[in-house]
Amino acid sequence: MTRLFRQVSLRSKLVALMALLMTLGVVATVFTASFSLRVTMIDQMDTDLASNSSPMANLLYEVWTEGSDTNNAYRWANLGLTRFHSTLRNQDGEILAELPGIEGADKPVIDKHTVAEVEAVHDLAFTTEGTAPDSGGWRYRMIEMSNGNGYITIALPLSEVEDTVADAAGSMVTSGMLATLIMSLIAYGITTRAFRPLIRVERTAAAIAAGDLSRRVEEYPHDTEVGRLSRALNAMLAHIEHAFRSQAASERKMRRFVQDASHELRTPLVTIQGYSELYRHGGLAEREHLDSAMGRIEGEAKRMGQLVEDLLTLARLDEQRPLERVPVDLLHLGSDAVEDARVNAPDRRVRLVGLDGGIPVAAPTSGDESRLRQVVVNLMTNALRYTPDGTPIEVAVGTLPVIDGRSDAVLEVRDHGPGISEEDAARVFERFYRADSSRQRETGGTGLGLAIVAAIAAQHDGSIVLTETPGGGTTMSIRLPLEAMPDDDEAATARPQPDAPLE
C-alpha cells in the first residue's frame, strides 16, 4: 500500500487530500445539522404536546363520561387532535378512555404510573417505543387531572421527525458530495496549471541529465516557492556546469602533463639506453670515448633526477597542504640570491636595488621560507640561464600599495636580455611549456621552473607577473601580502645593505 501511495503523483495526492477533507467536512456538517434539526423538532414537539394537553384532557373526559359519539369525533377532528394518541387513566394508571390518533395499529408503549408519580414529572417529556414492528418511536407527556382523580397521556409519533431528519441529511449528503466532486475537478485543473512550472523544471532536469548542461530553468517571481526553487536550481546547475568544465580542463591538463612528463623522461632514458647498447657492442673501447659516454649518461641522469624532483615538488604543491608560516623578509632572500649569483656567475653584473632603482627597503611577509627561497632561486637561475653571457641583472626589492589601503611585498628579477614574445609570455607559467625547446634542452631546463614559482606564489596568496624591462629584457615580479615583522627594530639592525655592484 505504501509503495502504491509513493507511485501516485503529487498533484493527485493533493486533489485526493482536498477531496477527503471536503468529504469529512460534509460528513461533520451533515451530522451536526441533523442532530440540531432533530433536537429542534423534538423541542417543537414537546411544546406542541404541552399546548394541546388541556383540550385533549377535556375531550377525553367527555368521551369517558358521555361515551364516544359523532359529536365528540367531530370535535376531535375539528380541533386538529387526530394526530395525537391520548389516554385517560385513573389513579392507578388503568386506561379509562383512549383516542388512538391516525397512526392506526401503532401505539406508544407507556407503563402504568400513579398520580403522585405523574405529578413529579409534570413538566417533562419522554421518548418510548411503539407497538408496531416498523414504529419510529413516540414522544409523550403525562399530565394529572385537575380533580386529582387521574391523569392523561398525550403522545406524538417520532416518524415525522426521523423522516424529516433523514430527508434533510440525504439532501445535504447529495449536495455535499456533488460539491466535492465539482470542487475536486476544479482543484485538479488548478493544480495542473499550478504544477506547469514544476513540469518544465522536470523536463529541464531530464535534458540536463541527458548531457545538456547549458540548459537552465525558467525564472519565476522570487517571492514564490517555484521562483525560489528555480533560482536555487539554476545556481546549482551553474556550479555543476563549472565543476564539469573544470574537471574536463583538469583532465586535459593531466593528460598533457603525463604526455609531457613521459616525453621529457624518455629523452634522457633513450640517451642512457643508447650509450649502454653502444658500450655492450664494444663501441666504447677507447678510454676517452668511454669517459665521454659516461659523462653524457651522468648528465642525463642528473637531468632526469631534476625533472623527477620538480614533478614531486609540483605534486606536493597541488595537494594544498597547510603552510607553516614564519616571518620572511624578501630583502634577505634577494640579498642572498645576489651573493650566490656573483659567486656562480662572476662575469655577470648583478645588483640589489630598490623598486625605483635606489636603495632597497625591507619587504616583510610571512610564509614557508624554504619555498620562497626556491622561488627566488628559480627566477635568478632562469635569468642567468636564458640570457647571453655578460647580460646585467638587477634584483629589486620593496613595497607597492594596492587597493583597499593594503600593500604588497615585491621582489623583481630584471634581466636585459632579448626578452620574451607576447605569445610565449602568456604561457611561460604552464607546465613543460618551452618557448625554445632546443635551447632549453641545451641549457638543461625541464620546463617546470616557472610553473613551480607560480604554484608557490599562489599558495602564499600572492602572484607572479611577467613584464618587459625598460630598455629591453624581461622582469619577473613576485608579489606577496605585506606583513610587519615581529620586531621592526631587530629587523632593521639585521637588514643587509646593498653592496657595490660586481663589475
C-alpha positions in Angstrom: 0.0 0.0 0.0 2.8 2.4 0.9 4.6 1.6 -2.3 1.5 2.3 -4.3 1.0 5.5 -2.5 4.5 6.6 -3.4 3.9 6.0 -7.0 0.9 8.4 -7.1 1.7 11.8 -8.4 1.9 14.8 -6.1 -0.9 16.5 -8.0 -3.2 13.5 -7.5 -2.3 13.3 -3.8 -3.2 17.0 -3.3 -6.5 16.7 -5.0 -7.3 13.4 -3.2 -6.4 15.0 0.1 -8.6 18.0 -0.6 -11.5 15.8 -1.6 -11.0 13.7 1.6 -11.0 16.9 3.7 -14.2 18.2 1.9 -15.9 14.8 2.4 -15.0 14.8 6.1 -16.4 18.4 6.3 -19.6 17.3 4.6 -20.0 14.3 7.0 -19.4 16.6 10.0 -21.8 19.2 8.6 -24.5 16.6 8.0 -24.1 15.0 11.4 -24.1 18.4 13.2 -27.0 19.8 11.1 -29.1 16.5 11.5 -28.5 16.5 15.3 -29.5 20.1 15.6 -32.6 19.7 13.4 -33.7 16.7 15.4 -33.3 18.5 18.7 -35.2 21.5 17.4 -38.1 19.4 16.1 -38.3 17.4 19.3 -38.4 20.7 21.2 -41.2 21.9 19.0 -43.0 18.5 19.5 -42.7 18.9 23.3 -44.2 22.4 23.1 -47.0 21.1 20.9 -47.7 18.3 23.4 -47.9 20.8 26.3 -50.1 23.3 24.5 -52.6 20.7 23.4 -52.8 18.8 26.7 -55.7 20.8 28.1 -58.1 20.4 25.0 -57.2 16.8 24.9 -57.9 16.3 28.6 -61.4 17.9 28.2 -62.2 15.8 25.2 -61.1 12.6 26.9 -63.1 13.4 30.0 -66.3 13.9 27.8 -65.6 10.7 25.9 -65.3 8.8 29.2 -68.4 10.4 30.8 -70.6 10.6 27.7 -69.2 7.8 25.6 -67.8 8.1 22.0 -70.3 9.7 19.7 -70.3 11.6 16.4 -70.2 15.0 18.1 -67.0 14.1 20.1 -65.4 12.6 16.9 -66.3 15.9 15.1 -64.8 18.0 17.9 -61.7 15.7 17.9 -61.1 16.3 14.2 -62.1 19.9 14.3 -59.6 20.7 17.0 -56.9 19.0 14.9 -56.2 16.5 17.6 -56.3 13.4 15.4 -52.5 13.3 15.1 -52.2 12.7 18.9 -52.5 9.4 20.7 -54.0 10.1 24.1 -55.5 8.1 27.0 -57.3 8.9 30.2 -56.2 6.9 33.2 -57.3 6.5 36.8 -55.1 7.0 39.8 -53.6 3.5 39.4 -52.8 4.0 35.7 -55.6 2.0 34.3 -56.9 3.2 30.9 -60.4 4.7 31.2 -60.7 6.3 27.7 -58.5 6.3 24.6 -58.2 8.3 21.4 -55.7 6.4 19.2 -55.0 9.0 16.6 -54.3 8.4 12.9 -51.3 6.0 13.3 -53.7 3.1 13.4 -52.1 0.0 14.8 -49.0 1.7 16.2 -49.4 2.9 19.7 -46.9 4.2 22.3 -45.8 1.8 25.0 -46.4 3.7 28.3 -46.1 2.0 31.6 -48.7 2.5 34.4 -48.0 5.2 36.9 -49.7 6.7 39.9 -50.9 10.2 40.1 -48.2 11.0 42.6 -45.6 9.8 40.1 -47.1 11.9 37.3 -47.1 15.0 39.4 -43.4 14.6 39.9 -42.7 14.6 36.1 -45.4 17.0 35.2 -43.1 19.3 33.1 -41.1 16.5 31.4 -41.5 14.7 28.1 -40.3 11.2 27.3 -39.4 9.0 24.4 -40.8 5.5 24.1 -41.1 2.7 21.5 -44.2 1.8 19.6 -46.1 -1.4 19.3 -45.8 -1.7 15.5 -42.6 -3.5 14.2 -41.8 -0.6 12.0 -42.5 2.1 14.6 -40.2 5.0 14.7 -41.0 5.6 18.4 -43.2 8.2 20.2 -42.8 11.3 22.3 -45.2 11.7 25.2 -46.2 13.7 28.3 -48.2 12.8 31.3 -50.5 15.5 32.9 -52.6 15.0 36.1 -56.3 15.9 36.0 -57.3 19.0 37.9 -59.7 17.0 40.1 -56.9 14.7 41.2 -58.8 11.5 40.2 -56.4 10.5 37.4 -54.1 11.7 34.6 -53.9 11.8 30.8 -51.1 10.7 28.4 -50.6 12.6 25.1 -48.1 11.4 22.5 -46.9 12.2 19.0 -45.1 9.8 16.7 -41.4 10.4 16.0 -41.6 9.1 12.5 -42.2 12.5 11.1 -39.1 13.8 12.9 -37.0 10.9 11.7 -38.3 11.2 8.1 -37.6 14.9 8.1 -34.1 14.5 9.5 -33.3 11.6 7.1 -34.6 13.6 4.1 -32.5 16.7 5.2 -29.4 14.5 5.8 -29.8 12.8 2.4 -30.2 16.2 0.7 -27.1 17.6 2.5 -25.1 14.5 1.6 -26.1 14.6 -2.0 -25.4 18.3 -2.4 -22.1 18.0 -0.4 -20.8 15.1 -2.5 -21.8 16.9 -5.7 -20.0 20.0 -4.5 -17.0 17.9 -3.5 -16.9 16.3 -7.0 -17.2 19.7 -8.7 -14.5 21.2 -6.4 -12.2 18.3 -6.9 -12.4 18.7 -10.7 -11.8 22.4 -10.4 -8.9 21.7 -8.0 -7.4 19.2 -10.4 -7.5 21.8 -13.1 -6.0 24.5 -10.9 -3.2 22.2 -9.6 -2.5 21.1 -13.1 -2.0 24.7 -14.1 -0.1 25.5 -10.9 2.3 22.5 -11.5 3.2 23.5 -15.0 6.4 25.2 -13.8 7.4 22.1 -12.0 6.7 20.1 -15.1 9.0 22.5 -17.0 11.6 22.0 -14.3 11.3 18.3 -14.6 11.8 18.4 -18.4 14.8 20.7 -18.0 16.3 18.4 -15.4 15.8 15.5 -17.8 17.5 17.4 -20.5 20.4 18.2 -18.2 20.6 14.5 -17.1 20.9 13.6 -20.8 24.0 15.8 -21.0 22.8 19.3 -21.9 24.5 21.2 -19.0 23.8 24.5 -20.7 20.0 24.3 -20.1 18.5 26.4 -17.3 15.2 26.5 -15.6 12.8 29.3 -16.5 12.9 32.1 -13.9 9.7 32.8 -11.9 8.9 35.5 -9.3 11.3 35.3 -6.4 8.6 35.5 -3.8 7.0 32.2 -4.9 8.1 28.7 -4.0 8.7 27.9 -7.7 10.7 31.0 -8.1 12.9 30.2 -5.2 13.3 26.6 -6.4 14.1 27.7 -10.0 16.7 30.2 -8.7 18.3 27.5 -6.5 18.3 25.0 -9.3 19.9 27.5 -11.7 22.6 28.3 -9.2 23.2 24.6 -8.6 23.3 23.9 -12.4 25.8 26.7 -12.8 28.1 25.2 -10.2 27.7 21.7 -11.7 28.5 23.0 -15.2 31.5 24.9 -13.8 32.6 21.7 -12.0 32.3 19.6 -15.1 34.2 22.1 -17.2 36.9 22.4 -14.5 37.1 18.6 -14.4 37.3 18.4 -18.1 40.0 21.1 -18.2 41.8 19.3 -15.3 41.7 16.0 -17.2 43.1 17.7 -20.3 45.9 19.3 -18.3 46.6 16.0 -16.6 46.8 14.1 -19.9 49.0 16.8 -21.4 51.1 16.7 -18.2 51.5 13.0 -18.4 52.4 13.1 -22.1 54.9 15.9 -21.5 56.4 14.2 -18.5 56.7 10.9 -20.4 58.3 12.8 -23.3 60.8 14.6 -21.0 61.7 11.4 -19.2 62.0 9.4 -22.4 64.7 11.7 -23.9 67.3 11.1 -21.2 66.3 7.4 -21.0 66.9 7.0 -24.7 70.3 8.6 -24.4 71.3 6.4 -21.5 70.0 3.3 -23.3 71.9 4.3 -26.5 75.2 4.6 -24.8 74.6 1.4 -22.8 74.0 -0.5 -26.0 77.0 1.1 -27.7 79.1 0.0 -24.8 77.7 -3.5 -24.8 78.5 -3.8 -28.5 82.1 -2.7 -28.0 81.7 0.7 -29.5 83.4 2.4 -26.5 86.7 0.6 -26.4 88.9 3.6 -26.1 89.2 5.3 -22.6 88.4 8.8 -24.0 85.2 7.7 -25.7 84.1 5.7 -22.6 84.7 8.8 -20.3 82.7 10.9 -22.7 79.8 8.4 -22.8 79.8 8.1 -19.0 79.7 11.9 -18.7 76.7 12.1 -21.0 75.0 9.3 -19.1 75.7 11.1 -15.8 74.4 14.4 -17.2 71.2 12.8 -18.5 70.7 11.0 -15.1 71.0 14.3 -13.3 68.6 15.9 -15.7 66.1 13.1 -15.2 66.6 13.3 -11.4 65.9 17.1 -11.5 62.8 16.5 -13.6 61.5 13.9 -11.1 62.3 16.3 -8.2 60.4 19.1 -9.9 57.4 16.8 -10.6 57.4 15.8 -6.9 57.5 19.5 -5.9 54.5 20.3 -8.1 52.6 17.3 -6.8 53.1 18.5 -3.2 52.0 22.0 -4.1 48.9 20.6 -5.8 47.9 18.9 -2.6 47.5 22.3 -1.0 49.0 21.3 2.3 48.8 23.9 5.1 51.8 26.2 5.2 54.0 26.6 8.3 54.2 30.4 8.1 57.1 32.3 9.6 58.1 35.9 9.2 60.2 36.3 6.0 61.8 39.4 4.6 62.2 39.4 0.8 65.1 41.7 1.2 67.1 39.0 2.9 66.2 36.5 0.1 67.1 39.0 -2.6 70.5 39.7 -1.0 71.3 36.1 -0.7 70.3 35.5 -4.3 72.6 38.3 -5.5 75.6 37.0 -3.4 75.0 33.5 -4.9 74.8 34.8 -8.4 78.1 36.8 -8.0 79.8 33.6 -7.0 78.2 31.3 -9.6 78.4 33.8 -12.5 81.4 36.1 -11.8 81.2 37.5 -15.4 77.7 39.0 -14.7 76.9 42.4 -13.3 74.3 41.6 -10.6 72.9 44.3 -8.3 70.4 44.6 -5.4 68.4 47.8 -5.9 65.1 49.3 -4.8 62.0 49.1 -6.9 62.6 52.7 -8.1 66.3 51.9 -8.7 67.5 53.4 -5.5 68.2 51.8 -2.1 66.2 48.7 -1.4 63.9 48.6 1.6 62.6 45.8 3.7 59.6 43.8 2.3 58.3 41.7 5.2 55.8 39.0 4.6 55.1 35.5 6.0 55.2 32.0 4.6 57.4 29.0 4.1 60.9 30.5 3.9 62.4 27.5 2.0 59.6 27.6 -0.6 60.0 31.4 -1.1 63.8 31.0 -1.3 63.2 28.4 -4.0 61.1 30.9 -5.9 63.9 33.5 -5.9 66.5 30.9 -6.9 64.3 29.7 -9.8 63.8 33.2 -11.0 67.5 34.0 -10.8 68.5 30.7 -12.4 66.1 31.4 -15.2 67.5 34.9 -15.8 71.1 33.6 -15.8 70.4 30.6 -18.0 68.3 32.2 -20.7 70.2 35.4 -21.3 73.5 35.9 -23.1 76.7 36.0 -21.2 77.6 39.4 -19.7 73.9 40.5 -19.6 73.4 42.6 -16.4 70.7 41.5 -13.9 69.1 43.5 -11.1 67.2 42.2 -8.1 64.7 44.9 -6.9 63.0 44.7 -3.5 60.4 47.0 -2.0 56.7 47.5 -1.3 53.9 48.7 -3.5 50.4 49.9 -2.5 47.4 48.1 -3.8 43.7 48.6 -3.5 41.8 48.9 -0.1 44.7 50.6 1.6 46.8 47.4 1.5 50.4 47.0 0.3 52.4 44.1 -1.2 55.9 43.0 -0.6 57.6 42.8 -4.0 60.7 41.1 -5.3 61.7 41.6 -9.0 64.4 39.9 -11.1 65.2 42.1 -14.0 67.3 41.0 -17.0 68.3 42.9 -20.0 68.4 40.0 -22.5 66.4 39.5 -25.7 63.0 39.3 -23.8 60.0 37.1 -24.4 57.4 37.4 -27.2 53.8 38.2 -26.2 52.7 34.7 -27.3 55.3 33.0 -25.2 54.8 35.4 -22.2 51.1 34.2 -22.0 52.2 30.6 -21.5 55.6 30.6 -19.7 54.0 29.6 -16.4 52.4 26.5 -17.9 54.0 23.2 -17.0 56.5 21.9 -19.6 55.9 24.9 -21.9 59.0 25.9 -23.8 59.5 28.9 -26.0 62.6 27.4 -27.5 62.8 23.7 -26.8 66.2 23.2 -28.4 67.8 26.0 -26.4 66.3 24.9 -23.1 67.4 21.3 -23.7 70.9 22.5 -24.3 70.8 24.5 -21.1 69.2 21.7 -19.1 65.8 23.2 -18.4 62.9 21.0 -17.5 60.1 23.5 -18.4 58.8 23.3 -14.8 60.7 26.1 -13.0 58.3 28.9 -13.6 55.3 26.6 -13.0 56.7 25.9 -9.6 57.2 29.6 -9.0 53.6 30.3 -9.9 52.3 27.5 -7.7 54.3 28.6 -4.7 53.2 32.2 -5.1 49.5 31.2 -5.3 50.0 29.0 -2.2 51.1 32.2 -0.4 48.1 34.2 -1.6 50.4 36.1 -3.9 51.1 36.3 -7.7 53.9 36.2 -10.2 53.8 38.8 -13.0 55.9 38.9 -16.2 56.6 42.4 -17.7 59.0 43.9 -20.1 62.1 45.5 -18.7 62.5 49.1 -19.7 65.2 49.2 -22.5 64.7 45.5 -23.3 64.6 42.3 -21.4 62.2 40.5 -19.0 61.1 41.3 -15.5 59.7 38.6 -13.2 57.8 40.1 -10.2 56.6 38.1 -7.3 54.0 39.9 -5.0 53.0 38.7 -1.6 50.8 40.3 1.1 52.8 42.7 3.2 53.1 41.8 6.9 55.0 43.6 9.6 58.0 41.8 11.1 57.6 40.8 14.8 60.4 43.2 15.9 61.0 46.0 13.4 64.0 47.4 15.3 65.7 44.0 15.3 64.9 43.5 11.7 66.3 46.9 10.8 69.5 46.1 12.6 69.9 42.8 10.8 68.9 44.1 7.4 71.6 43.7 4.8 72.9 46.8 3.0 73.4 46.8 -0.8 77.0 46.3 -1.8 78.7 47.9 -4.7 77.8 46.1 -7.9 80.2 43.5 -9.1 81.9 44.9 -12.2 
